[in-house]
Amino acid sequence: MPDGEKKGITVRIDAGLHAEVSQYLKDHGMTMAEFVTLAGLESEVTEYDEDLIRSLVEKITVKSETEIEIRLSGGLTLTEHLPSRKRRCKRK
């Protein structure tokens, strides 16, 4: 399929799941296309892709030495907790 060309798909899902997904999209200000793209990435990405990261990540905020906040395009925000590191030298 040429770049930029879009196709549609219709599926029938359980009403409860539909309500859950719809609420998630509303809460995160996402479109269904963004949701499907993010869901598909979990199983397809096997190595670091700079272009992909730049297209998905809107902003990264360092909250503390052990916590960062990642805001994705579409408004989804993830908080990642980093392992604490022991300092090799003391702060002055």
JOJORA-V875255 format. One record per backbone hydrogen bond with DSSP energy under -1.0 kcal/mol. NH is the residue of the N-H (numbers start at 1). CO is the residue of the C=O. If there is no record, write none. Layout:
[[NH CO] [NH CO]]
This chain:
[[5 2] [18 14] [19 15] [20 16] [21 17] [22 18] [23 19] [24 20] [25 21] [26 22] [27 23] [28 24] [30 25] [35 31] [36 32] [37 33] [38 34] [39 35] [40 36] [41 37] [45 41] [53 49] [54 50] [55 51] [56 52] [57 53] [58 71] [59 71] [61 69] [63 67] [64 67] [68 80] [69 61] [70 78] [71 59] [72 76] [73 56] [75 72] [78 70] [80 68] [82 66]]
